[in-house]
């Protein structure tokens, strides 16, 4: 940033110390808008045009680290692979963590944006694939930089330790876990509060979503290996058909949510893959089922996982398999806990955002799916009070046009995905710094 512009920003922000409430709000918003115009807009375009796959975010992490150093933070790179941790200690007070994820997706961009990604990268199997920020992580890290710059220029207004995290591999739901396995809290201190945001194309720009319960579901990846007895298709009596047994297991699994969870307790058991056999007239000797299991409560999760084992094994017994040949259920290490907002903290921040930005800023989005996130690895064990909030990314006019027969609003992970960067980044920065000031601000 040009020195003269930085001087103007500092002088403008000094108004926050002495101004009244309305003037302070205007000064804060003006500072953020000015920083967007002079720095963050170009930074967002850079990140969008240069996405990188999970655990391969080398250039992204290096640029993010440099931006945070330039803002005055002590920065450590290579945490959990490509993770970035930036610390600013500013006197006594709480330790507050803010996370932004960095990775892109193996998706060909078809958004038509003038700054659309044309990047390619060799994936984890060595295949060259197109790469795109098809889930808004470019907005997340740009907002993190804007937050860092604002907080660094307003140190007189807050006290405590601010920890900013650039997390790898959220799209593979492994990055947070790997950073924790790299002794994140032992090395940098366990936070008293944790925050994260996600831009959403399903929410109008200018809106904040912050639940006082679960923002994302927990997800378990489950495999069921079935061993049958092969036979000729014309002689089924001489074998034990794993296709029939697998089908019985699939149908029985449908009772877990409908008959074992309370009616108002969410849960999903989906069999996404069923592989067996090689030819029309051969009864195979094996089958393999792949499941995804979603839950939002530890007790519900255990009910579902225990039920899967019970059904698979007992259906094997029904089919006449010996005890040493019963179906084997394996729960993958890719499983993630639910992202559950601390009710008290989230209510406090919702009240603050409504007070500072107006009650209309809050958008109570109805959850229509049970998507998962790995942020819970930071907050579940040991428990850290946290709030994960959403920022609207699509202009209301686009929703209105879609309702009137126009083009539908593209979903996340689509090659057509796009957000309105100015509205989402400026609100992302403002919502974050307001939350940080609520938790660390001086009286």
C-alpha positions in Angstrom: 0.0 0.0 0.0 1.2 3.5 -0.8 2.4 5.3 2.4 0.1 8.3 1.8 -2.9 6.0 1.7 -1.8 4.2 4.8 -1.5 7.6 6.6 -5.0 8.5 5.6 -6.3 5.1 6.8 -4.6 5.5 10.2 -5.9 9.0 10.6 -9.3 8.0 9.6 -9.4 5.1 12.0 -8.2 7.4 14.8 -11.8 8.8 14.7 -13.0 5.6 16.3 -11.4 6.5 19.6 -13.2 9.7 20.1 -16.2 9.6 17.8 -19.8 8.9 18.8 -21.5 5.6 17.9 -22.8 6.7 14.5 -19.5 8.3 13.6 -17.5 5.3 14.8 -19.7 2.9 12.7 -19.2 5.1 9.6 -15.4 5.4 10.2 -15.1 1.6 10.6 -17.0 0.9 7.4 -15.1 3.6 5.6 -11.8 2.2 6.7 -12.7 -1.3 5.5 -14.1 0.0 2.2 -11.0 2.0 1.6 -8.8 -1.0 2.3 -10.9 -3.1 0.0 -10.5 -0.6 -2.8 -6.8 -0.1 -2.4 -5.7 -3.6 -1.5 -8.2 -6.4 -0.8 -9.9 -6.3 -4.2 -6.6 -7.1 -6.1 -5.7 -9.6 -3.5 -8.9 -11.5 -4.0 -8.4 -11.6 -7.7 -4.9 -13.0 -7.2 -6.2 -15.8 -4.9 -9.1 -16.5 -7.2 -6.8 -16.8 -10.3 -4.2 -19.0 -8.5 -6.1 -21.7 -6.6 -4.3 -24.8 -5.3 -5.5 -28.3 -4.2 -5.7 -29.5 -0.7 -2.3 -30.0 1.0 -0.7 -28.4 -2.1 -1.4 -24.8 -1.1 2.2 -23.8 -1.2 2.0 -20.5 -3.1 -1.3 -19.6 -1.4 0.1 -20.2 2.1 3.3 -18.2 1.2 1.3 -15.2 0.0 -1.1 -15.3 3.0 1.9 -15.6 5.4 3.6 -12.5 3.8 0.4 -10.5 4.0 0.0 -11.3 7.7 3.7 -10.4 8.3 3.3 -7.2 6.5 0.4 -6.4 8.9 2.6 -6.9 11.9 1.9 -10.4 13.0 4.4 -13.1 14.1 3.9 -15.8 11.5 4.8 -19.5 11.4 4.5 -21.5 8.2 4.4 -25.2 7.6 2.0 -26.0 10.5 0.4 -29.3 9.7 1.9 -29.3 6.2 0.9 -26.0 4.6 -0.9 -24.3 7.5 -0.2 -20.8 8.6 -0.5 -19.4 12.1 -0.2 -15.7 12.8 0.0 -14.3 16.3 -0.4 -10.7 17.6 0.0 -10.3 21.3 -1.4 -7.0 22.6 -1.5 -7.1 26.4 -3.6 -9.1 28.8 -6.8 -10.6 27.8 -8.3 -13.6 26.0 -6.8 -15.6 23.2 -9.1 -15.5 20.2 -8.6 -17.6 17.1 -10.0 -16.8 13.7 -9.7 -19.5 10.9 -9.8 -19.2 7.2 -9.4 -22.2 4.9 -7.2 -21.9 1.8 -7.7 -24.8 -0.6 -9.4 -25.0 -4.0 -11.2 -27.8 -5.8 -10.4 -29.9 -8.9 -13.2 -28.1 -10.9 -13.1 -26.5 -14.3 -14.2 -22.9 -13.9 -17.1 -21.9 -16.2 -18.2 -18.7 -14.4 -17.4 -16.4 -17.2 -15.7 -14.0 -14.8 -12.9 -11.8 -16.3 -10.6 -13.2 -13.6 -11.7 -16.8 -13.9 -9.1 -19.4 -13.0 -7.3 -21.2 -15.8 -5.0 -23.0 -13.4 -4.2 -26.7 -13.5 -2.3 -28.8 -11.0 -1.3 -32.5 -10.7 -3.6 -34.0 -8.2 -2.9 -36.6 -5.5 -2.8 -39.4 -8.1 -0.5 -37.4 -10.4 -3.3 -36.5 -12.9 -3.3 -33.0 -14.3 -6.7 -31.4 -13.4 -8.2 -27.9 -13.6 -8.4 -26.1 -10.2 -10.9 -23.5 -9.1 -12.0 -21.7 -5.9 -15.4 -23.2 -6.3 -16.3 -22.8 -2.6 -15.3 -19.3 -1.7 -12.0 -20.0 0.2 -10.4 -17.1 -1.8 -12.9 -14.8 -0.1 -12.1 -16.4 3.3 -8.4 -15.7 3.2 -8.9 -12.3 1.7 -11.2 -11.4 4.6 -8.6 -12.8 7.0 -6.0 -10.4 5.6 -8.5 -7.5 5.9 -9.2 -8.4 9.5 -5.5 -8.6 10.3 -4.8 -5.2 8.8 -7.8 -3.6 10.7 -6.9 -5.1 14.0 -3.2 -4.2 13.7 -4.2 -0.5 13.1 -6.6 -0.5 16.1 -4.4 -2.0 18.8 -5.3 0.9 21.2 -8.9 -0.4 21.1 -8.4 -4.1 22.1 -6.3 -6.2 24.5 -5.4 -9.9 24.3 -3.9 -12.3 21.8 -5.2 -12.6 18.3 -4.5 -15.9 16.5 -5.2 -16.1 12.8 -5.1 -19.4 11.1 -4.8 -20.3 7.4 -5.9 -23.9 7.3 -5.2 -26.3 4.5 -7.3 -29.2 3.1 -10.8 -28.3 4.4 -12.2 -29.7 1.2 -10.7 -33.1 2.1 -11.8 -32.5 5.8 -8.3 -33.4 7.0 -6.5 -30.0 7.4 -7.8 -29.0 10.9 -7.0 -32.5 12.2 -3.5 -32.5 10.8 -2.8 -29.0 12.3 -4.0 -30.3 15.7 -1.8 -33.4 15.3 1.1 -30.9 14.8 0.5 -29.8 18.4 -1.3 -26.5 17.5 -2.4 -25.5 20.9 0.8 -26.7 22.7 2.9 -24.6 20.3 0.7 -21.4 20.1 -1.7 -21.6 23.1 -5.2 -22.9 23.4 -7.7 -20.1 22.5 -10.4 -19.0 24.8 -12.7 -18.5 21.8 -12.6 -19.6 18.2 -14.3 -18.1 15.2 -14.6 -19.0 11.5 -16.7 -17.8 8.6 -17.9 -19.2 5.2 -19.3 -17.3 2.3 -22.5 -18.7 0.9 -24.0 -18.4 -2.5 -27.3 -19.4 -1.0 -27.6 -16.4 1.2 -28.2 -12.8 0.0 -25.2 -10.5 0.1 -25.2 -8.2 3.1 -26.6 -10.9 5.4 -25.0 -12.9 8.3 -26.0 -16.4 9.3 -25.1 -17.5 12.8 -26.9 -20.4 14.4 -26.9 -21.0 18.2 -26.6 -24.7 17.6 -25.0 -26.8 14.8 -23.8 -25.0 11.6 -22.5 -28.2 10.0 -23.1 -31.9 10.6 -20.6 -34.5 11.7 -19.7 -37.0 8.9 -18.5 -40.6 9.1 -17.2 -42.6 6.2 -18.2 -46.2 6.6 -17.3 -49.3 4.5 -19.0 -52.7 4.7 -17.1 -55.7 3.3 -19.4 -58.7 2.6 -18.0 -62.2 2.1 -20.5 -64.6 0.4 -20.1 -67.9 -1.2 -19.8 -67.9 -5.0 -21.8 -70.1 -7.3 -23.3 -70.4 -10.8 -26.2 -68.0 -11.4 -28.4 -71.0 -12.2 -27.5 -72.8 -8.9 -28.1 -70.1 -6.2 -28.8 -72.8 -3.6 -25.1 -73.8 -3.7 -23.8 -70.4 -2.6 -24.6 -67.5 -0.4 -25.4 -64.5 -2.6 -23.6 -61.3 -1.3 -25.8 -59.1 -3.7 -29.0 -60.3 -1.9 -27.3 -60.0 1.5 -26.0 -56.5 0.6 -29.5 -55.5 -0.6 -31.0 -56.7 2.7 -28.4 -54.6 4.6 -29.2 -51.5 2.5 -32.9 -51.8 3.2 -32.5 -52.5 6.9 -30.2 -49.5 7.3 -33.2 -47.3 6.3 -34.8 -48.0 9.7 -31.9 -46.5 11.7 -33.0 -42.9 11.2 -36.7 -43.5 10.9 -37.0 -45.9 13.9 -34.0 -45.4 16.2 -33.5 -41.6 16.3 -36.0 -39.3 17.9 -38.3 -37.7 15.2 -36.7 -34.3 15.7 -33.1 -35.5 15.8 -31.4 -35.1 12.4 -29.5 -38.0 10.9 -28.6 -39.4 7.5 -27.4 -42.9 6.5 -26.7 -43.0 2.7 -25.3 -45.9 0.8 -23.4 -44.2 -2.0 -21.7 -47.2 -3.6 -22.6 -50.9 -4.0 -20.1 -53.0 -5.9 -20.4 -56.7 -6.6 -20.0 -59.3 -9.3 -18.4 -59.5 -12.7 -20.9 -61.2 -15.0 -24.6 -62.0 -15.6 -24.6 -65.6 -14.6 -22.0 -65.6 -11.8 -23.0 -65.3 -8.1 -20.0 -63.3 -6.7 -18.3 -64.2 -3.5 -18.1 -60.6 -2.2 -19.7 -57.2 -2.2 -18.6 -53.8 -0.9 -20.9 -51.0 0.4 -19.7 -47.4 0.9 -21.7 -45.2 3.2 -21.8 -41.6 4.5 -23.3 -41.1 7.9 -24.3 -37.6 9.1 -25.2 -36.6 12.7 -25.2 -33.5 14.9 -25.0 -35.1 18.4 -22.5 -37.6 19.8 -25.3 -39.8 21.2 -27.0 -39.9 17.8 -23.8 -40.6 16.0 -23.1 -43.6 18.2 -26.6 -44.9 17.8 -26.2 -44.8 14.0 -22.7 -46.3 13.9 -23.6 -49.1 16.4 -26.8 -49.8 14.4 -24.8 -50.2 11.2 -22.5 -52.8 12.8 -25.5 -54.6 14.4 -27.5 -54.8 11.1 -24.6 -55.8 9.0 -23.4 -58.6 11.3 -26.9 -60.0 12.0 -28.0 -59.9 8.4 -24.9 -62.1 7.8 -26.2 -64.5 10.4 -29.6 -64.5 8.8 -28.0 -65.4 5.5 -26.2 -68.4 7.2 -22.7 -67.1 7.2 -20.4 -68.5 9.9 -19.2 -66.2 12.7 -15.8 -65.8 11.2 -17.3 -64.7 7.8 -19.7 -62.1 9.0 -19.7 -58.7 7.2 -16.9 -56.4 8.4 -17.7 -52.7 9.1 -14.9 -50.2 9.0 -15.2 -46.5 10.0 -12.7 -44.4 8.2 -10.3 -41.9 9.8 -11.8 -39.3 7.5 -14.7 -38.9 9.9 -15.3 -35.4 11.3 -17.3 -34.2 14.3 -20.2 -31.7 13.9 -19.5 -28.0 13.9 -21.6 -26.9 16.8 -21.7 -23.3 17.8 -21.5 -22.4 21.5 -25.1 -21.3 22.3 -24.1 -18.5 24.7 -21.3 -17.1 22.6 -23.3 -17.2 19.4 -26.3 -15.5 21.0 -24.0 -12.8 22.3 -22.5 -12.2 18.9 -25.8 -12.2 17.2 -27.1 -9.6 19.6 -24.0 -7.5 18.9 -24.2 -7.8 15.1 -27.9 -6.8 15.3 -27.0 -3.8 17.5 -24.0 -2.6 15.5 -25.2 -3.4 11.9 -29.0 -3.4 12.3 -31.3 -6.4 13.0 -31.9 -6.9 9.3 -28.3 -8.1 8.9 -29.2 -11.4 10.5 -30.5 -14.1 8.1 -32.0 -17.2 9.6 -31.2 -19.7 6.9 -33.1 -22.9 6.9 -30.7 -25.8 6.6 -31.7 -28.1 3.8 -28.8 -30.5 3.9 -26.3 -32.1 6.4 -23.0 -30.9 4.9 -19.9 -31.3 6.9 -16.8 -29.2 7.9 -13.6 -30.0 9.8 -13.6 -26.9 12.0 -14.9 -29.1 14.8 -11.5 -30.6 15.2 -10.3 -27.3 16.6 -13.2 -26.9 19.1 -14.4 -30.3 20.2 -11.5 -31.8 22.3 -10.5 -29.9 24.3 -13.7 -27.8 24.1 -13.3 -24.3 22.9 -16.4 -22.0 22.8 -16.8 -21.1 19.1 -19.0 -19.4 16.6 -19.0 -20.4 12.9 -20.9 -17.8 10.9 -22.0 -17.4 7.3 -21.7 -14.4 5.0 -24.1 -13.9 2.1 -22.4 -13.9 -1.3 -25.1 -13.5 -3.9 -26.9 -10.2 -4.8 -30.6 -10.3 -4.0 -31.3 -9.3 -7.6 -29.9 -12.7 -8.7 -32.3 -14.5 -6.5 -35.2 -12.4 -7.8 -34.2 -13.1 -11.4 -33.9 -16.9 -10.7 -37.4 -16.9 -9.2 -38.7 -15.1 -12.3 -37.3 -17.7 -14.7 -33.8 -16.5 -15.0 -30.6 -18.5 -14.5 -30.4 -20.4 -11.2 -27.9 -19.3 -8.6 -24.9 -21.6 -9.0 -24.2 -23.9 -6.0 -20.9 -24.4 -4.3 -18.5 -26.9 -5.9 -20.0 -26.0 -9.3 -17.9 -24.7 -12.2 -20.4 -21.9 -12.4 -19.9 -20.8 -8.7 -19.3 -17.2 -8.1 -19.8 -14.6 -5.4 -20.0 -10.8 -5.3 -16.5 -10.1 -3.8 -16.9 -6.5 -2.6 -20.1 -7.0 -0.6 -19.0 -10.4 0.9 -15.4 -9.4 1.8 -16.2 -6.0 3.3 -19.0 -7.6 5.4 -16.8 -10.5 6.3 -14.1 -8.2 7.6 -16.6 -6.0 9.5 -18.4 -8.9 11.1 -15.2 -10.5 12.2 -13.6 -7.3 13.6 -16.8 -6.5 15.5 -16.8 -10.1 17.0 -13.1 -9.6 18.0 -13.8 -6.3 19.5 -16.8 -7.7 21.4 -14.4 -10.4 22.9 -11.2 -8.3 23.3 -12.3 -4.7 23.2 -11.3 -2.3 25.9 -14.0 -0.6 27.8 
